[in-house]
Amino acid sequence: MIASPLKMLFTEPLKLASGAVLSEYSLAFETYGNLNPQKTNAVLICHALNASHHVAGVYEDQAKSEGWWDNMVGPGKPVDTDHFFVIGVNNLGSCFGSTGPLSTNPATGKPYGADFPMVTVEDWVDSHVRLLDQLGIRQLAAVMGGSLGGMQAMCLSYRYPDRVRHAIVIAAAPNLSAQNIAFNEVARQAIMTDPDFYGGHFETKNTVPKNGLMVARMIGHITYISDDQMETKFGRGLSEKSEKSEDSSKPQTESVAGLKFSFEPEFQIESYLRYQGEKFSRYYDANTYLRVTKALDYFDPAAEHGGDLAKAFAPATAQFLVISFTTDWRFSPARSREIVKALLDDKKDVTYAEIDAPHGHDAFLLDNALYHRTVRAYFEHAVIASEATA
Amino acid sequence: MIASPLKMLFTEPLKLASGAVLSEYSLAFETYGNLNPQKTNAVLICHALNASHHVAGVYEDQAKSEGWWDNMVGPGKPVDTDHFFVIGVNNLGSCFGSTGPLSTNPATGKPYGADFPMVTVEDWVDSHVRLLDQLGIRQLAAVMGGSLGGMQAMCLSYRYPDRVRHAIVIAAAPNLSAQNIAFNEVARQAIMTDPDFYGGHFETKNTVPKNGLMVARMIGHITYISDDQMETKFGRGLSEKSEKSEDSSKPQTESVAGLKFSFEPEFQIESYLRYQGEKFSRYYDANTYLRVTKALDYFDPAAEHGGDLAKAFAPATAQFLVISFTTDWRFSPARSREIVKALLDDKKDVTYAEIDAPHGHDAFLLDNALYHRTVRAYFEHAVIASEATA
C-alpha cells in the first residue's frame, strides 16, 4: 500500500487549553482506503510520543518506510483498509509535519521554537475534529490509539460524543502516576540543562540539544520495555566489541570475563540504549519532546470532576474496547482497569482484553496474534455492525 | 553517641580487579562501642552509593549530623553498640574520606580525577580486610550491608570465609539485571555528556558537571522509591507555588485546575526530584558516581562459575540473614530469593525475611518495626551465640 502525506491549512484561530491562541495552523495527515458514500466507515488513528500521521503503507520509491502501525492497519489487516477509511493525523506541536516548534511563526516570520505554545490532549482532539469537519466526516466509526494515542481516543469520546461510535483505547491510563511524571520530568531536565538548549531557542544558535535528547530517550526507552523482556533480550550479555576487547588504546589486563574497566559501552543493554538515544536525537525536536511529555502529565479527565472518572466519561455514547498488556509497567493493566471500571459505573458498553505479552508498553506496537485477533474481531463485528445504524 | 572519623594509611600496594595498582591509599572509618578482649564482637558495616563510614552517632558540636544508619546502629539499637564493636568504613573511590578521585595522586601530586582506577566490590572487600588486619580483628562477628553494601557482605563471606561468622545481606541482588544496568548507564551518560565533565578532568577546569549529576540522581531516586509510595506521598499533587500561581511573569490564563503551562516544576514530584538532584550535585563527585555504578554493574559472583551462584557461595562458612522488602523494585524480593536458594543449595545456614514495607528500595534505611525487630533478634541470638564458639 502506497501512502501519500497530505496537509490541511486551518485559518480559523484555535484557542488552546493554556489560553494561548494559534491564529492559523496546518495538520499533516494520511488516509488509507476509501470513504464510503454514507461516510460511515472512517477510523481515526491517534499517535503517541514518537510517531506521526504516517500510520500505514510505504512511501513511493522509499525503502523501509512502513508506517508506525503498518502491522495493524492496511488491506486485510486487523483495521482493514479494504473496508475502512483510515485517517492518520499528526498532532499539533509535533516535528513531523503539523504545525509545531519547527514551523514558521506567522507573527515573526521565524520558527516558533520555544515560543510554540503548550498543547494538551484536548487541544489535539479539538483540532482533529476540525479535520473531520473538513473531510466531511460527521461521525467516526472508530477512534483508536495506543498510549498517548489512547488518551486522545478517550478524550474524543466524551468531548465530542456524537462524533464517534467506537473508542479503542490501548495501553493507556486515565492519567499519569507520580512515577510516570517523574520519568518525564527527568527527561525534560536532561534536555533543558543541556547547554545547547538555550532556553529552547537553540534554532537561533544553529545547534540542537543532542545530548539531552539522547539521555531523555534512553530514560523513556527503559520504561517502554518490560524488565523481563530486557533480561531475555540483553541480560548481562557483553556487546561483541567488549568481548573481543578491541579497544587497543587501553592496556590489556587480566580482567574478569572480558570486562573492559572503562566507561565505553560494554554490556549489550548499554550499546542498545545509546544507539536508540543517538538515533532519536538526530531527528526529534527538543521543544516537541518537552510539550508532548507535558501533554501526558496534564491529561487527567477526572480532575475537573473531583477525581471521579465515571463523571468524566458520562457524556460518552461510544462503545469501548480497552486493551492492556500484562507486562506493561508504564501504563499497567491496573490503570486500564480504572478506565473499564469508570465505564462500567456509567453502564457504558465496554469490552476489555488484558493481553499476556512479554514486551511491556511497546507491546501495543508489536505483532501479537491474540492482540491482533482481538482488534480484528472487534472491527469485523462491533464496528462494522454499527455502520448499519449510523 | 559522639562519632569521630579516623583514617588509616596503607602503604602496601593494592592490586585491583582491573589490573591497576594503588601504590598507597587511606581508608576513612569510624568505630562505635568497644572491642572485647577476645576480639569476637566486631561488626563491619558496608555502605551503598551515597553513604560513608559515618554510620551512626553525631559529630561533636554538629547539629543534624546523624550517621546514615543511626536508626539501626547505636546503644540499645538493633545492632547494639553496648555489646558490639561496630566499624563503618568508607569505600575506595568514594568522595567522603577514603582515597578516591578527589585525592592527590602520589604519582603526579595532583588530584586523581578521571585517572582514579575502576574499583570493584572485590577490591573494596580486599581493602576492608586489610583494615581488619590493622585493627587486629581476625574474625568479624558479622558483616552487614544494604543494597551495594549487601553485595560487599556477600563477597566477604565467600572471599574470606574464615574472617566472618555472620553475613547480613539486605535489599541486595546477586547481580544487576539488564534494567538495573540500563538505569546506571543513563545516569552515567547524563554525567559524561555534561560539557562540564571534560572527560572527567573537570577539576582542572575549576568546574563540576552539576547538571549531569542532578539528572543522574533524579533517575536513581525514582528507582529507590516504590511506585505506590510515590503515589501516596506525591500523587498528582501540585506544588504550593503552582497552586498559588505565583509566577507573575506569565500571563494569568483561565487554566485548568491551577496548571501553569510552563516548564517550571509544577507537580510536587517534580519539585521533590529537582530538590534531591540539586542537593546531591552540590556534594557528590561525578567520578565517584561513575565508578560506584560500574562496581554495581560488574558485581556478579556467579559469572566465574558458569552462572552457578551456589558454586560462588560454596567456600562460605558464615551463617546468613537475608532480608528483602516487598515493594523494592530495584532489587526485588525475587533477587534476594535467588541468593537464599543458592545458599540452601549449598546447605548453608540461612534465615530469610521478606518484609512487607511500602517504601521500595529505600526501606532498608528507614524505620520499620518488623525489620528492626528481625535484625535485633538475629544479633541478640545468632550473632551473640556465635561468640562463645569463636
Interface residues (C-beta under 8 A of the other chain):
Chain A: A17 S18 G19 A20 P117 M118 N175 L176 S177 A178 Q179 I181 A182 F183 E185 V186 R188 Q189 A190 M192 T193 D194 P195 N211 M214 V215 M218 I219 I222 D227 M230 E231 K233 F234 G235 R236 P251 T253 E254 S255 V256 A257 L259 F261 S262 F263 P265 F267 Q268 I269 E270 L273 R274 G277 L290 K294 D297 Y298 D300 A303 E304
Chain B: A17 S18 G19 A20 P117 M118 N175 L176 S177 A178 Q179 I181 A182 F183 E185 V186 R188 Q189 A190 M192 T193 D194 P195 N211 M214 V215 M218 I219 I222 D227 M230 E231 K233 F234 G235 R236 P251 T253 E254 S255 V256 A257 L259 F261 S262 F263 P265 F267 Q268 I269 E270 L273 R274 G277 L290 K294 D297 Y298 D300 A303 E304
